[in-house]
Amino acid sequence: MKSYLEMSKEELAEEIEALRAEYRRYQGLELELDMSRGKPCRDQLDLSMGMMDALNSNADLSCEDGTDCRNYGVLEGIHEAKVLIGDMMENNPDNILIYGNSSLNVMYDQIARSFSHGVMGNTPWYKLDKVKWLCPVPGYDRHFGITEYFNIEMIPVPMTPNGPDMDMVEKLVSEDKAIKGIWCVPKYSNPQGYSYNDETVRRFARLKPAARDFRIYWDNAYGVHHLYDDHQDYLIEILAECKRAGNPDLVYKFSSTSKITFPGSGIAAIASSANNLEDIKAQLKNQTIGHDKVNQLRHVRFFKDIHGMTEHMRKHAAVLRPKFETVENIFEENLGGLGIAEWTKPNGGYFISFDGMEGTARLIVDRAMKAGVKLTPAGSTWPYHKDPHDSNIRIAPTYPTLEDLSTAAKLFTVCVKLVSAEKLYKD
């Protein structure tokens, strides 16, 4: 089809009339479809139902070292769970702390402790005049929600297919001691699905922050979430790279099983240097005696080892791959060549990042909502929900059924074309 950018006023008017009729047809279907969050679908949740049989009232709930998982204790997490999660995170079990079900909760706690007690003997942040944070954009709205909650000034950093703009990161971090951290989703990033290349990871490891308590918040949420067996992104392990660079304490690395087993009942973990972990444990011991060891044991008994988890993730991929490909094919069929949109085609993770014409994202999301499809609110992928270009929309293909997803994606493209054509006609 002819590019919208090359159409005359008359051609745009005809296109708008046809699109409005198509849009009214979708409104008549009275749809109620939700593509707003990256939630696993029922078929994915069913994959982990065997966990419910991994333990029962007759099970031996003792660890290999004799620890009774029903009782208090073991602040760091049981050894078997540290081995399993360590293999998943590509880190030594000695560098792992096992938490409860949510890695987001661990990140929140790290920032809260930094405010109240400081990082490794440095000044608590509540005593400082200003605390700043670097935020790769587009990025994860819940990350931004944490820093906004603590009134941390968020500084957008552009993302590229190779990771954040490292020239900008290096300059800002080295010059401003008020900058205390940066959010990173280094593998299959949220929402673009990009993975940091080797140079980006090495430059992160070699940062020279002005602030001694600066930390990289490395949220490797999608480390094992591949869509394809034969085409997977590779990521350099950041802790080892930091150690080689002489910066062993620079990173907090987070992960969880939230989109591997049950999101509400998974295992979260942090990996870091011995110094960082001692600092964390000194504070954590006043917060809890230990997290849910029965759940940790349940995960170990279900997966047995990392090979079991790898096979499990192949089953997840079999469910998700057709959904991602369906959205990508519908976008290409309906929007390809029109000159009004671009989107990513990730090899893993949970999202597709869509960019429309400047000034159209909020209108597109609103049109979709009024026709029965709920999307992530426009602006959510930027700090303070303010996308200066009003162009980015996060697409979450995972939760709807394949049939519903196909309908939603087609309606979405109608909204994109209609809003874009109307904008071009007015301009």
DRENVO-455546 format. One record per atom (N, C-alpha, C): x, y, z. Coordinates in steps of 0.2 Angstrom, whole numbers, plus 2048, in hexadecimal, padded with zeros to 3 digits. Layout:
REM residues N
XYZ ...
REM end
This chain:
REM residues 427
8047FA800 800800800 804806800 80280C7FD 8058127FD 807815804 80C818805 80E81B80B 80982180C 807821813 803827815 80682D814 80D82D814 811833814 81183680D 80F832808 80F834801 8088357FE 803834802 7FC835800 7FA83C800 7F583E7FB 7F28447FA 7ED845800 7EA84B800 7E584D805 7DF848803 7DE8487FD 7D88447FA 7D883D7FC 7DE83A7FB 7E08337FD 7DF832804 7E2836808 7E183680F 7DA836812 7D683A80F 7CF83B811 7CB83480F 7CD831809 7CA82B808 7CC82580C 7D282580E 7D5820813 7D282181A 7D182781C 7CE829823 7C7826823 7C382781D 7BC82581D 7BC81E81E 7C081A81A 7C081381A 7C2810821 7C7813824 7C981182B 7C4813830 7C1818830 7BB819835 7B6814834 7B481282E 7AF80D82E 7B2806831 7B880582F 7BB7FF832 7BB7FF83A 7BD80583C 7BD806844 7B6805847 7B1808844 7AA807846 7A87FF846 7AB7FC841 7A97F4841 7AC7F1847 7B27F3849 7B67F084F 7B27F2856 7B07F8856 7AC7FB85C 7A57F685C 7A37F4857 79C7F0857 79D7E985A 7A47E785A 7A57E085D 7A57E0864 7A57E6868 7A57E786F 7AA7E2872 7B07E4870 7B67E0872 7B87E287A 7BB7DD87D 7BE7DF884 7C47DB884 7CA7DE881 7D07DA881 7D57DE885 7DA7DB888 7DF7DE88C 7E67DC88A 7E97E1887 7F07E1885 7F57E6889 7F37E788F 7F67ED893 7FC7EB897 7FC7E4899 8027E289D 8057DC89A 80B7DB89C 80F7D589A 80E7CF89E 8087CD89F 8067C78A3 8067C089F 8097BB8A3 8087B489F 8017B389F 8007AF899 7F97AD898 7F77A689C 7F17A489C 7EF79E8A0 7F379889D 7F4797897 7F8791894 7FF791897 802797898 80979889B 8097968A3 8047988A6 8037978AD 80278F8AE 7FE78C8AA 7FD7858AA 8037818AA 8097838A6 80F7808A6 81277E8AC 8117828B1 8147828B8 80F77E8BD 80A77B8BB 8057788C0 8087728C3 80E76F8C0 81176A8C3 81576C8CA 8167728CB 8197758D1 8147738D7 80E7738D6 8097718DB 80A76A8DD 80D7668D9 80E75F8DB 81575D8DE 8197638DD 8207628DF 8217608E6 81C7638EA 81C7628F2 8157608F4 81575C8F9 80E75B8FC 80F759903 80A757907 80A75790E 80F751910 81174D90B 81574790D 81D74990B 81E74E908 824750905 82975190B 830750909 83575190D 83775990C 83675D911 83776490F 83E766912 842762912 849763915 84E76490E 85276990F 85776A90A 85D76590A 861765906 867761905 86B76190C 86C76790F 870768915 86C76791B 86676591A 861763920 85D769923 85D76F91F 859774921 852772920 84D774925 846773925 843779922 84177891C 83E77E918 83878191B 83577D920 82F780923 830785929 83678692B 838789931 83B79092F 83D794934 84079A933 847799930 84A79F92E 85179F92C 85379F925 85A79E924 85D79E91D 85B7A5919 85E7AA91C 85D7B1919 85F7B1912 8647AE910 8667AE909 8637AA904 85E7A5906 85B7A1902 85E79A902 85B794901 85E78E902 86378D8FC 8687888FD 86D7888F9 86B7858F2 8667808F2 86477D8EC 8607838E7 85D7878EA 85A78D8E7 85F7928E4 8647938E8 8697978E6 86D7948E0 86E78E8E0 87178B8DA 86D78B8D4 86678A8D4 86278A8CF 8617918CC 8607968D0 85F79D8CE 8667A08CC 86B79D8CF 8727A08CD 87379D8C6 8717978C4 8727958BD 86E7998B8 86879A8BA 86379E8B6 8667A58B5 8697A88BA 86C7AF8BA 8737AF8B7 8767A98B7 87D7A98B5 8827AB8BA 8807AA8C0 8857AC8C6 8867A78CB 88C7A88CE 88D7A38D3 8887A38D9 88679E8DC 88179E8E1 8837A28E7 88A7A38E8 88C7A78EE 88B7AE8ED 8897B08E7 8887B78E5 8807B98E5 87C7B48E7 8757B48E6 8727B58ED 86D7B98ED 8687B98F3 8617B88F0 85E7B38F3 8577B18F1 8527B58F5 84D7B88F2 8487BC8F6 8417B98F5 83C7BD8F5 8357BA8F4 8337BA8ED 82D7BC8EB 82A7BA8E5 82C7C08E0 82E7C68E2 82E7CB8DD 8357CF8DD 8387CF8D7 83E7D28D6 83D7DA8D6 8377DC8D4 8357E38D5 8367E68DC 8337E18E1 8347E38E8 83B7E38EA 83F7DF8E8 8467DF8EA 8497E68E7 8487E88E1 84A7EF8DF 8487F58E3 8417F48E5 83E7F98E9 8427FA8F0 8437F48F3 8477F38F9 84E7F68F9 8517F58F3 8587F78F3 8587FF8F3 8538028EF 8538098EF 85180C8F6 84C8098F9 84A80B8FF 84F80B905 853805905 859805909 85E80A908 85F80B901 864810900 862817902 85C819902 85981F905 85A81F90D 858819910 85881A917 85F81891B 863814917 86A81291B 870813916 86F815910 87481690B 87780F909 87C810904 87F80A901 886809903 887804906 88E802908 89280890C 88E80B911 891810915 891817912 88E81890C 88D81F909 88782290C 88782990B 88182D90E 87B82A90C 876829911 86F82790F 86C82C90A 86982A905 86682F900 861834903 85E832909 85983790B 85C83D90E 86383D90F 867843911 86984790B 868845905 86B849900 86684D8FD 8688538FA 8648588F7 8608558F1 8648518ED 86184E8E7 8638478E5 85F8438E3 86183C8E0 85E83C8D9 86283A8D5 8608398CE 8618328CB 85E8308C6 85E8298C3 85E82A8BB 8628258B8 8618258B1 85C81F8AF 8588218AA 85381D8A8 85381C8A0 85581689E 855815897 84E815894 84D81888E 84681988C 846817884 840814882 83B812887 83D80C88C 83980C891 83B807897 83580589A 8378028A0 8327FE8A4 82F8038A9 8288038A8 8248088AC 8258078B4 8258008B6 8257FF8BD 82C8018C0 8318018BC 8388038BE 83780B8C0 83480E8BB 8348158BC 82F8178C1 82A8138C3 8258148C8 8298148CF 82E8108D0 83280F8D6 8368168D7 8398188D2 83E81E8D3 8398248D4 8348248D0 82F82A8D1 82C82A8D8 82B8248DB 8288248E2 82C8278E7 8338268E6 8388298EA 83A8308E9 8378338E4 83883A8E2 83F83A8DF 8428358DC 8488358D9 8478388D2 84C83D8D0 84B8408CA 84E83C8C4 84983A8BF 84B8358BA 84D8398B4 8538368B1 8568398AB 8558348A5 8518368A0 85183189B 857830897 85982A895 85E828891 85C82488B 85D826885 85B82387F 85D81C87E 85981787D 85B81087B 85C810874 86180B872 86380986B 86280286B 8627FF865 8627F7865 8687F4868 86D7F786A 8737F586E 8727F6875 86D7FA878 86D7FC87F 86C80387F 86D806886 86D80D887 872811883 871817882 87681B87F 87C81C884 881818883 887818888 88B81E888 88B822883 88F828883 88C82D888 88582D888 88183188D 88282E894 881828895 88182589B 88882689F 88E82589B 89482689E 89582D8A0 89383289B 89483989D 89083B8A3 88A8398A4 88683B8A9 8888388B0 88A8328B0 88C82E8B6 8928318B8 8978328B4 89D8358B6 89D83C8B9 8988408B7 8988478B8 8948498BE 88F8458C0 88A8478C5 8898428CA 88C8438D0 88B83F8D6 88483E8D9 8808428D6 8798418D9 87583B8D5 8788398CF 8768338CC 87882D8CF 8738298D2 8748238D6 87381D8D3 87081D8CD 86E8168CA 86B8178C3 86B8118C0 8688118B9 86480A8B9 85E80B8B6 8598058B5 85C8028AE 85D7FB8AF 85F7F78A9 85A7F18A8 8587F08A2 8557E98A1 8597E789B 85F7E389C 8647E2897 8627DD892 85E7D8893 85C7D388E 8557D388C 8537D4886 84C7D4884 8497DA887 84C7E0887 8497E588B 8427E788B 83F7EA890 8387EC890 8387F388E 8357F5889 8317F1884 8337EF87E 83A7F187C 83C7F0875 83E7E9873 8407E5879 8437DF877 84A7DF875 84D7E4876 8547E5874 8597E187A 85F7DF878 8647DC87C 86A7E087C 86D7E2881 8737E6881 8797E287E 87D7E5879 8827E2876 8887E287B 88D7DE879 8937DD87D 8977E487F 8977E887A 89A7EF87B 8967F3881 8907F2880 88C7F6885 88D7F388C 88D7EC88D 88E7E9894 8957EB896 89A7EB892 8A07EC894 8A17F4896 89E7F8893 89E7FF895 89A80089B 8957FD89C 8927FD8A3 8977FB8A9 89A7F68A7 89F7F38AC 8A47F88AE 8A67FC8A9 8AC8008AA 8AA8088AB 8A38098AD 8A180F8AF 8A68128B5 8A68188B5 8AA81C8BA 8A58218BE 8A181F8C2 89C8238C5 89F8288CA 89C82E8C9 89E8338CE 89C8328D5 89682E8D6 89482C8DC 8968258DE 8998248E4 89B81E8E6 8968198E7 89081B8E8 88A8178EA 8868168E3 8888188DE 8858178D7 88480F8D6 87E80D8D4 87E8058D3 8798058CC 87B8008C8 8777FE8C2 8727F98C5 86C7FA8C4 8667F68C5 8657F28BF 8687EC8BF 8687E78B9 8637E28BA 85D7E48B7 8577E08B7 8577DB8B2 85A7D58B3 85A7D08AD 8547CC8AD 84E7CF8AD 8477CC8AE 8467C68A8 8497C78A2 8477C389D 84E7BF89A 8527BD89F 8587BA89E 8577B389A 8527AF89C 8517A9899 84A7A9894 8487AE893 8417AF88F 8427B0888 8457AB885 8467AB87D 8407A887A 83F7AB874 8397A986F 83B7A386B 8427A3869 84479E864 84A79A867 84A794865 850790867 856792863 85579385D 85B794858 85D79B857 85A7A085B 85B7A785A 85A7AB860 85F7AA865 85F7AD86B 8647B286C 8627B8870 8677BD872 86C7BB877 8727BD877 8777BB87C 8797C287F 87A7C1886 87B7C788A 8827C588F 8877C988E 88C7C8893 88A7C989A 88D7C589E 88B7C58A5 88F7CB8A9 88A7CF8AC 88D7D68AE 8917D58B4 8907D18B9 8947D18BF 89B7CF8BE 89C7CA8B9 8A27C78B7 8A67CD8B4 8A27D18AF 8A67D68AC 8A87DC8B0 8A37DD8B5 8A57E28BA 8AB7E08BE 8AC7DA8C0 8B17D88C4 8B87D88C0 8B77D78B9 8BD7D78B5 8BF7DF8B4 8BA7E38B5 8BC7EA8B4 8BE7EE8BA 8BE7EA8BF 8C07ED8C6 8BB7F18C9 8B47EF8C7 8AE7F38CA 8A97ED8CD 8AC7E98D1 8A77E38D3 8A17E58D7 8A17EB8DA 89B7ED8DE 8967F28DA 8977F28D3 8937F78CF 88C7F58CE 88A7EF8CF 8847EC8CC 8807E88D1 8797EA8D1 8747E58D4 8717E28CE 8717DB8CE 86E7D88C9 8677D48CC 8627D58C8 85B7D28CB 8587CE8C6 8557C98C8 8517C48C4 84C7C18C8 8477BD8C5 8427B98C8 83F7B48C4 83B7B08C7 8387AA8C3 8317AD8C1 82F7B38C2 8287B68C1 8257B48BB 8297B48B5 8267B28AF 8287AB8AC 82B7A78B1 82D7A08B0 82879B8B3 82679D8BA 8217998BD 81B79D8BE 81979E8C4 8137A28C6 8167A98C8 8137AF8C4 8167B58C6 8147B78CD 80F7B58D0 80E7B78D7 8117B38DC 8147AE8DA 8177A98DF 81E7A68DC 8227AB8DA 8287A88D7 82E7A98DC 8347AA8DA 83A7AB8DE 83E7B18DB 83F7B68DF 8437BB8DC 84A7BB8DF 84F7BE8DC 8567BE8DF 85A7C48DD 85F7C58E0 8647CA8DF 86B7C78DE 86F7C98D9 8767C78D9 87A7CD8D9 87F7CC8DD 8847D28DE 88B7D08E1 88F7D58E2 8957D38E5 8957D18EC 89A7CE8EF 89A7CD8F6 8997D38FA 89C7D88F9 89B7DE8FC 8947E18FC 8917E18F7 88A7E38F6 8867DF8FA 8877D88F9 8827D38FD 8837D4904 8897D5907 88A7D690E 8867DC911 8867E290D 8837E890E 87B7E790E 8797E3909 8727E1909 86F7DD90F 8737D8910 8717D3915 8717D791C 8767DB91D 8767DF924 86F7E3925 86C7E5920 8667E8920 8607E3920 8617DE91B 85B7DA91A 85A7D6921 85F7D4925 85D7D092B 8597D4930 8587DA92F 8537DE933 84C7DE930 84C7DC92A 8457DC926 8427D5926 8467D0926 8437C9926 8487C4929 8457BE92B 8497B992D 84B7B4927 8477B5922 8487B191C 8427B0918 8427AF912 83D7AF90D 83A7A890D 8357A7908 8317A1908 83679B905 83879790A 83D792908 83978C905 83378B907 82E786904 82E7878FC 82C78D8FB 82C78F8F4 83278E8F0 8387908F3 83E78F8F0 83F7878EF 83E7838F3 83E77C8F3 83A7798ED 83477C8ED 82F77A8E8 83277B8E1 8357818E0 8387828D9 83D77D8D8 84177C8DC 8477778DB 8457708DA 84076E8DD 83D7678DC 83A7678D5 83676C8D3 83376D8CD 83876D8C7 83D7718C7 8417728C2 84776D8C2 84976B8C8 84F7678C9 85676A8C8 85676D8C2 85C7718C0 85B7768BB 8607798B8 85F77E8B3 85D77B8AC 85F7758AB 85C7718A5 8557718A5 85276F8AB 84B76F8AC 8477768AA 84B77B8AD 8487828AB 8487838A4 84E7818A1 84F78389A 84977F896 848779897 842776894 83C779895 83B77B89B 83477E89D 834785899 839789898 83978F894 83778E88D 83978888A 837786883 830785883 82D783888 825782888 822789888 82578E88C 82279588C 823798885 829797881 82A79987B 825797876 823790876 81F78E872 818791872 816793878 810797879 81079E876 8167A1878 8177A9876 8197AA86F 81D7A686C 81F7A7865 81A7A8860 8157A5860 80F7A685B 80C7AD85C 80C7AF862 8087B5864 80D7BB862 8137BB863 8187C0860 8177C0859 8187BB856 8187BA84E 8117BD84B 80C7BB84F 8057BE84C 8057C584C 8077C8852 8077D0852 80C7D384D 8127D084C 8177D3848 8147D2840 8117CC83F 80E7CB838 8087D0837 8047D183B 7FE7D683A 8017DD83A 8067DF83E 8087E583D 80C7E6836 80F7E1834 8137E282D 80D7E2828 8087DE828 8037DE823 7FF7E4823 7FE7E7828 7F97ED828 7FD7F4829 8037F482B 8067FA82C 80D7FB828 80F7F5826 8167F5822 8157FA81C 81A7FE81B 81B802815 817809815 81380A81B 80F81081B 81381681E 818815821 81D81A823 81A81D829 81681A82D 81381D833 81581983A 818814839 81A81083F 82080B83E 82380A844 828805845 82780184B 82A7FB84B 8297F6851 82F7F2851 8307EF857 8367EB858 8337E3857 8387DF856 8377D8855 83C7D4859 83A7D485F 83F7D1864 8407C9864 8457C7866 8477BF866 8447BC86D 8427C0871 8407BE878 83D7C387C 83B7C2882 8387C7887 8307C7886 82D7CC888 8267CC888 8237D2885 8277D6881 8237DC87E 8267DD877 8227E1873 8247E486D 8237EC86E 8287F086C 8287F786C 8257FA866 8207FE866 81D801860 81E808860 82080B85B 82181285A 81D815854 818819856 81481C851 81782384F 81382784B 81582E84A 815832850 819837850 81983B856 81283E857 81083E85E 80A84185F 80483D85E 80583685E 7FF83285C 7FE82C861 80382B866 80282586A 7FC82586F 7FB82B872 7F582C876 7EE82B873 7EE82E86D 7E882D869 7E7826867 7EC822865 7EB81B863 7E9817868 7EC81886E 7EA814874 7E3816876 7E181C875 7DA81E877 7D581B872 7D781B86C 7D2818867 7D1811868 7D780D869 7D780686B 7D2805871 7D3809876 7CF80887C 7C880887B 7C680D877 7BF80F875 7BC809871 7C080586E 7BE7FF86A 7BE7F986D 7C17F9874 7C17F3878 7C77F0879 7CD7F3877 7D37F0878 7D77F487D 7D97F2882 7DD7F5887 7E57F4886 7E87FA885 7EF7FA884 7F37FD88A 7F97FC88B 7FD800890 7FD80788E 7FB80B893 7FA812892 80081688E 7FF81A889 80481D886 80882288B 80E82288A 81382688F 816821894 81381B895 81581789B 81C81589A 81F815894 826813893 82B818894 82981E897 82D824899 82C8268A0 8318288A3 83182B8AA 82B8308AA 8278308B0 8228348B1 81C8348AC 81C82E8A8 81782D8A3 81783289E 81C83589C 81D83B897 821839892 81F83688D 823835886 82383C883 82883F882 82984587F 827845877 82783F874 82583E86D 81E83C86C 81B839872 814836872 81483186C 81982D86C 819828866 819821868 81C81F86E 81D818870 817815873 81680F871 81180B874 814804876 81380187C 8167FB87D 8107F587C 8127F1877 80D7EB875 80F7E587A 80A7E287D 80B7DC881 8067D787E 80A7D287A 8067CD877 8047C787B 8077C6881 8077C0885 8007BD887 7FC7C288A 7F77C088E 7F07BD88A 7EE7C1885 7E87BF881 7E97B887D 7E47B587C 7E47AF878 7E67B1871 7E97AC86D 7EB7AE866 7E67B1862 7DF7AF862 7DA7B285F 7D87B9861 7D87BA867 7D77C186A 7DD7C5868 7E37C3868 7E97C7867 7E87C985F 7E67C585B 7E67C6854 7E17CC853 7DB7CB856 7D67D0855 7D97D7858 7DC7D785E 7DE7DD861 7E47E085D 7E87DC85A 7EE7DF856 7EB7E2850 7E67DF84D 7E37E2846 7DF7E9848 7DB7E984E 7D87EF850 7DD7F4851 7E37F2854 7E87F7856 7EB7FA850 7EC7F684A 7EE7F9844 7E97FE841 7E37FD842 7DE80183F 7DE808843 7DF808849 7E080E84D 7E681284B 7EC80E84A 7F2811848 7F1815842 7EE81283D 7ED814836 7E881A836 7E381A83A 7DE81F83B 7E182583E 7E4824844 7E782A847 7EC82E843 7F0829840 7F682C83B 7F3830835 7EE82D832 7EB83082C 7E883782E 7E4837834 7E183D836 7E6842837 7EC84083A 7F184583C 7F4848836 7F5844831 7F884682B 7F484A827 7ED849827 7E884D823 7E8854826 7E885482D 7E885B830 7EE85F82F 7F485B82F 7FA85F82E 7FB861827 
REM end
